[in-house]
Amino acid sequence: MNRNSTSFKVLLPAALAWVCVSLTFAAVQGTTELEPSKPPLFLLFSNAVHFGIWACCAPLLTAIVRRFPLQRGTIGRHALVLLPCAFLLAYAVSILYLTTVYFTWFPLRSRFASLQLVLRQGVDLFLQMDLLVCVLIVSLIHTWTFLNAYRSEQMRSTELENRLVSSQLSALRMQLHPHFLFNTLHSIAGLVKENPETARDMIVALGDFLRLTLEEKAVTTRTLAEELEFISLYVAIERMRFGDRMQVEYQIGSGTNEAVIPYLILQPLVENAIRHGVSRIARPSTISFRSQRFNGQLHLVLENDGPKMPQDPQPGVGITNTRERLRLHYGESCEFSCRGRPTGGCTVSLTMPFKVE
């Protein structure tokens, strides 16, 4: 079924091209003074035979061109092969065409009584046209071959680029997970002596969090709602450490839960908000997260209370990874900023194309 369908797709354009070329040449010859004595149907028939023979020779000519392509470094050597082949093939087509027409439908027998006379006068005339046809076909074959090679190279480059991006993303995630794990284990170690029960609960919660992350290790994107579930697990772990000192507020814009974002893109930002905010002040601290859809873009904002920071804080591992992952996912079509707040803490904003699964 597939083979028949493929053959039909190849043969149909070839048949249409054959009919169109035959009609075109017959119409041109019929409306000029060069062929005043030939019936219109004969002109159509003869051209159909002529170009039908060329259609049958096209596979042979294609094989010759593929064997001796005119490429850089081989043009001179291969041209010495292609030119004689083109001449011999054009000569053979001219003879075969005139012979076929003569023995099928030839209304000019009163002027050309024998095949020898037809060949003697006709080969010289048709050989020039057949040489031009042969050169045209060779040019089309080369053009088609170069286009296919260019398309294949583009596809190969795209595939290699996608694999490179995937490898880079995997490497960044491998950097991210140990960083998160180290910080969490450090928090647990601080509670082992002073609050063993809380430390035990944190270990259980950490196990649940790592299980979910490892189960999704092949995922590169997830919905915002799914990412917020991960954040809730992480916040629950840290809340065991800080208690009521840490509050987290969410303002989720309408329709943004379905937006697709890079996997675990928010976790290092929340981790930084806790590490550089909640853990460094004695008073209660609030972390707020907002999402909004506007003009086809998804806007995410994360703010935290904390000590005063420079307007442009020095990026650490989490911020650097986040910027690099956004660049790999979206190129130049995303924005990321991290700014210190006048009242303390910082504001992180992300803008990326709004996409859904």
C-alpha positions as CSV (number, residue, x, y, z in Angstrom):
1,M,0.0,0.0,0.0
2,N,2.7,2.4,0.9
3,R,4.9,1.4,-2.0
4,N,2.0,1.9,-4.5
5,S,1.2,5.2,-2.9
6,T,4.8,6.3,-3.3
7,S,5.0,5.2,-6.9
8,F,1.8,7.0,-7.7
9,K,3.2,10.2,-6.2
10,V,6.3,9.9,-8.4
11,L,4.6,8.9,-11.6
12,L,1.7,11.4,-11.5
13,P,3.9,14.5,-11.6
14,A,6.1,12.9,-14.3
15,A,3.1,12.1,-16.4
16,L,1.7,15.6,-16.0
17,A,5.0,17.1,-17.0
18,W,5.2,14.9,-20.1
19,V,1.7,15.9,-21.2
20,C,2.3,19.7,-20.6
21,V,5.7,19.7,-22.4
22,S,4.2,17.8,-25.4
23,L,1.2,20.2,-25.6
24,T,3.5,23.2,-25.3
25,F,5.9,22.2,-28.1
26,A,3.0,21.1,-30.3
27,A,1.3,24.4,-29.8
28,V,4.5,26.4,-30.6
29,Q,5.2,24.4,-33.7
30,G,1.6,24.6,-34.9
31,T,1.5,28.4,-34.6
32,T,4.8,29.2,-36.3
33,E,5.7,29.0,-40.0
34,L,8.4,26.4,-39.3
35,E,5.9,23.5,-39.4
36,P,3.1,24.7,-41.8
37,S,2.5,21.3,-43.5
38,K,2.2,19.1,-40.4
39,P,-1.2,18.3,-39.0
40,P,-1.8,19.5,-35.4
41,L,-2.5,15.9,-34.1
42,F,0.7,14.7,-35.7
43,L,2.7,17.5,-34.0
44,L,1.1,16.4,-30.6
45,F,1.9,12.7,-31.3
46,S,5.5,13.3,-32.4
47,N,6.3,15.5,-29.4
48,A,4.7,13.0,-27.1
49,V,6.9,10.2,-28.6
50,H,9.9,12.4,-28.5
51,F,9.6,13.5,-24.8
52,G,8.4,10.0,-23.8
53,I,11.7,8.6,-25.0
54,W,13.5,11.2,-23.0
55,A,11.4,10.3,-20.0
56,C,12.5,6.7,-20.4
57,C,16.1,7.7,-20.7
58,A,16.0,9.9,-17.6
59,P,16.8,7.1,-15.1
60,L,19.9,6.2,-17.1
61,L,21.0,9.8,-17.3
62,T,20.4,10.2,-13.6
63,A,22.6,7.1,-12.8
64,I,25.4,8.6,-15.0
65,V,25.2,12.0,-13.3
66,R,25.2,10.5,-9.9
67,R,28.2,8.4,-10.8
68,F,30.0,11.4,-12.3
69,P,28.7,14.5,-10.5
70,L,30.0,17.9,-11.4
71,Q,31.4,18.8,-7.9
72,R,34.3,20.9,-6.7
73,G,37.5,19.1,-7.5
74,T,36.0,16.7,-10.1
75,I,34.3,19.1,-12.6
76,G,37.0,18.8,-15.3
77,R,37.5,15.0,-15.0
78,H,33.8,14.2,-14.8
79,A,32.9,16.7,-17.6
80,L,35.1,14.6,-19.9
81,V,32.8,11.7,-19.2
82,L,29.4,13.5,-19.2
83,L,29.9,15.3,-22.5
84,P,30.5,12.2,-24.6
85,C,27.7,10.4,-22.8
86,A,25.3,13.3,-23.4
87,F,26.2,13.5,-27.1
88,L,25.8,9.7,-27.6
89,L,22.5,9.7,-25.7
90,A,21.1,12.7,-27.6
91,Y,22.2,11.0,-30.9
92,A,20.5,7.7,-29.9
93,V,17.3,9.5,-28.9
94,S,17.2,11.4,-32.2
95,I,17.5,8.2,-34.2
96,L,15.0,6.3,-32.0
97,Y,12.5,9.1,-32.2
98,L,12.6,9.5,-36.0
99,T,12.5,5.7,-36.5
100,T,9.5,5.3,-34.1
101,V,7.5,8.1,-35.8
102,Y,8.4,6.9,-39.3
103,F,7.0,3.4,-38.6
104,T,3.9,4.5,-36.6
105,W,2.3,7.7,-38.0
106,F,4.2,9.7,-40.6
107,P,2.0,11.8,-42.9
108,L,5.0,13.2,-44.8
109,R,5.9,10.1,-46.8
110,S,5.4,12.0,-50.1
111,R,8.5,14.2,-49.2
112,F,10.5,11.5,-47.4
113,A,10.1,8.2,-49.1
114,S,12.6,6.2,-47.0
115,L,13.8,6.0,-43.4
116,Q,17.4,6.7,-44.6
117,L,16.3,10.0,-46.1
118,V,14.4,10.9,-42.9
119,L,17.5,10.1,-40.8
120,R,19.9,11.9,-43.1
121,Q,17.9,15.2,-42.9
122,G,16.3,14.8,-39.5
123,V,19.2,13.7,-37.2
124,D,21.2,16.9,-37.7
125,L,18.1,19.0,-36.9
126,F,16.9,17.0,-33.9
127,L,20.4,16.3,-32.5
128,Q,20.8,20.0,-31.6
129,M,17.6,20.1,-29.7
130,D,18.2,16.8,-28.0
131,L,21.6,18.0,-26.9
132,L,19.9,21.0,-25.3
133,V,17.3,18.7,-23.7
134,C,20.1,16.5,-22.3
135,V,22.0,19.5,-20.9
136,L,18.7,20.8,-19.3
137,I,18.0,17.4,-17.7
138,V,21.6,17.1,-16.4
139,S,21.3,20.6,-14.9
140,L,17.9,19.7,-13.3
141,I,19.4,16.5,-11.8
142,H,22.3,18.4,-10.3
143,T,20.0,21.1,-9.0
144,W,17.8,18.5,-7.4
145,T,20.8,16.6,-5.9
146,F,22.2,19.8,-4.4
147,L,18.9,20.8,-2.9
148,N,18.4,17.3,-1.4
149,A,22.0,17.5,0.0
150,Y,21.4,20.9,1.4
151,R,18.1,19.8,3.0
152,S,19.7,16.7,4.5
153,E,22.5,18.8,5.9
154,Q,20.0,21.3,7.4
155,M,18.1,18.4,9.0
156,R,21.3,16.9,10.3
157,S,22.5,20.2,11.7
158,T,19.1,20.7,13.4
159,E,19.3,17.2,14.9
160,L,22.8,17.7,16.2
161,E,21.8,21.1,17.6
162,N,18.8,19.5,19.4
163,R,21.0,16.8,20.8
164,L,23.5,19.4,22.0
165,V,20.8,21.4,23.7
166,S,19.4,18.2,25.3
167,S,22.9,17.3,26.5
168,Q,23.5,20.8,27.9
169,L,20.1,20.8,29.7
170,S,20.9,17.4,31.2
171,A,24.3,18.7,32.4
172,L,22.7,21.8,33.9
173,R,20.1,19.6,35.8
174,M,22.9,17.4,37.1
175,Q,24.5,20.5,38.5
176,L,21.2,21.7,40.0
177,H,20.2,18.5,41.8
178,P,23.4,18.1,43.9
179,H,23.3,21.8,44.8
180,F,19.7,21.4,46.1
181,L,20.5,18.2,47.8
182,F,23.5,19.6,49.6
183,N,21.6,22.6,50.9
184,T,18.7,20.5,52.1
185,L,20.9,18.0,53.9
186,H,22.7,20.9,55.5
187,S,19.4,22.1,56.9
188,I,18.6,18.6,58.2
189,A,22.0,18.3,59.8
190,G,21.3,21.5,61.8
191,L,18.1,20.0,63.2
192,V,19.3,16.5,64.1
193,K,20.4,17.4,67.6
194,E,18.0,20.2,68.5
195,N,14.8,18.7,66.9
196,P,15.3,15.1,65.9
197,E,11.6,14.6,65.1
198,T,11.5,17.5,62.7
199,A,14.8,16.3,61.1
200,R,13.2,12.9,60.6
201,D,10.1,14.4,59.0
202,M,12.4,16.5,56.7
203,I,14.2,13.3,55.6
204,V,10.9,11.6,54.7
205,A,9.7,14.7,52.8
206,L,13.1,14.9,51.0
207,G,12.8,11.3,50.0
208,D,9.3,12.0,48.5
209,F,10.7,15.0,46.6
210,L,13.7,13.2,45.2
211,R,11.5,10.2,44.2
212,L,9.3,12.6,42.1
213,T,12.3,14.3,40.5
214,L,14.0,11.0,39.6
215,E,10.8,9.6,38.1
216,E,10.6,12.6,35.7
217,K,14.3,12.6,34.8
218,A,13.6,12.5,31.1
219,V,11.2,15.4,31.2
220,T,12.4,18.8,29.9
221,T,9.1,20.8,30.4
222,R,6.1,20.6,32.6
223,T,3.0,22.7,33.3
224,L,3.2,25.5,35.8
225,A,0.7,23.7,37.9
226,E,3.0,20.6,38.1
227,E,6.0,22.8,38.9
228,L,4.1,24.5,41.7
229,E,3.4,21.0,43.1
230,F,7.2,20.5,43.3
231,I,7.6,23.9,44.9
232,S,5.0,23.0,47.5
233,L,7.0,19.9,48.4
234,Y,10.2,21.8,48.7
235,V,8.5,24.6,50.7
236,A,7.1,22.0,53.1
237,I,10.6,20.7,53.7
238,E,11.9,24.2,54.5
239,R,8.9,25.1,56.6
240,M,9.8,22.3,59.0
241,R,13.0,24.2,59.6
242,F,11.7,27.8,59.8
243,G,8.2,27.2,61.1
244,D,6.0,30.3,61.2
245,R,8.9,32.6,60.2
246,M,8.3,31.6,56.6
247,Q,5.1,32.4,54.7
248,V,4.6,31.7,51.0
249,E,1.8,33.4,49.0
250,Y,0.6,32.5,45.5
251,Q,-1.2,34.7,43.0
252,I,-1.9,32.5,40.0
253,G,-3.3,34.3,36.9
254,S,-6.2,32.9,35.0
255,G,-5.2,30.2,32.5
256,T,-1.6,30.2,33.5
257,N,-1.6,26.9,35.3
258,E,-1.7,25.1,31.9
259,A,1.4,27.0,30.6
260,V,4.4,24.9,29.8
261,I,7.7,25.9,31.4
262,P,11.1,24.3,31.8
263,Y,11.3,21.5,34.3
264,L,12.4,22.6,37.8
265,I,13.0,26.2,36.6
266,L,11.4,27.7,39.8
267,Q,13.0,25.5,42.5
268,P,16.4,27.1,42.5
269,L,14.7,30.6,42.6
270,V,12.6,29.6,45.6
271,E,15.7,28.0,47.2
272,N,17.6,31.3,46.8
273,A,14.7,33.3,48.2
274,I,14.8,31.1,51.4
275,R,18.6,30.9,51.6
276,H,19.3,34.6,51.1
277,G,16.1,35.9,52.7
278,V,14.3,33.9,55.3
279,S,17.5,32.3,56.8
280,R,19.2,35.7,57.2
281,I,16.6,37.7,59.1
282,A,15.0,37.0,62.5
283,R,11.6,38.5,61.7
284,P,8.9,36.7,59.8
285,S,9.5,36.7,56.0
286,T,7.1,36.3,53.1
287,I,7.9,34.8,49.7
288,S,5.3,35.8,47.0
289,F,4.9,34.2,43.6
290,R,2.8,35.7,40.8
291,S,2.0,34.5,37.3
292,Q,0.2,36.4,34.5
293,R,-0.5,35.9,30.9
294,F,-0.1,39.1,28.7
295,N,0.3,39.5,24.9
296,G,1.2,35.9,24.3
297,Q,3.8,35.9,27.0
298,L,4.0,34.2,30.4
299,H,5.2,36.5,33.2
300,L,6.4,35.0,36.5
301,V,7.5,37.1,39.4
302,L,9.1,35.9,42.7
303,E,9.7,38.3,45.6
304,N,11.1,37.7,49.1
305,D,11.8,39.6,52.3
306,G,15.3,39.7,53.4
307,P,18.4,41.9,54.1
308,K,19.1,44.7,51.7
309,M,21.0,43.6,48.5
310,P,22.8,45.4,45.7
311,Q,20.6,46.5,42.8
312,D,22.3,43.9,40.6
313,P,23.3,41.1,42.9
314,Q,26.1,38.8,41.9
315,P,24.6,35.6,40.4
316,G,25.2,32.3,42.0
317,V,24.7,28.7,40.8
318,G,20.9,28.9,40.9
319,I,20.6,32.1,39.0
320,T,23.3,31.1,36.5
321,N,21.6,27.8,35.8
322,T,18.3,29.4,35.4
323,R,19.5,31.9,32.9
324,E,21.4,29.3,30.9
325,R,18.4,26.9,30.8
326,L,16.0,29.7,29.6
327,R,18.5,30.6,26.9
328,L,18.7,27.0,25.7
329,H,14.9,26.6,25.7
330,Y,13.8,29.9,24.2
331,G,16.9,31.6,22.8
332,E,16.4,35.4,22.6
333,S,12.6,35.2,23.1
334,C,12.8,35.3,26.9
335,E,13.8,37.7,29.6
336,F,15.2,37.2,33.1
337,S,16.1,39.7,35.7
338,C,17.1,39.7,39.4
339,R,17.0,43.0,41.2
340,G,17.4,44.0,44.9
341,R,14.4,45.6,46.6
342,P,14.7,49.0,48.4
343,T,13.0,47.4,51.5
344,G,15.2,44.3,51.4
345,G,15.2,41.0,49.6
346,C,15.0,40.8,45.9
347,T,12.6,40.5,42.9
348,V,13.1,37.9,40.2
349,S,11.1,38.1,37.0
350,L,10.9,35.7,34.1
351,T,9.1,36.3,30.8
352,M,8.8,33.6,28.2
353,P,6.5,32.6,25.3
354,F,3.1,31.3,26.6
355,K,2.8,27.6,25.4
356,V,0.5,24.8,26.3
357,E,0.9,21.0,25.9
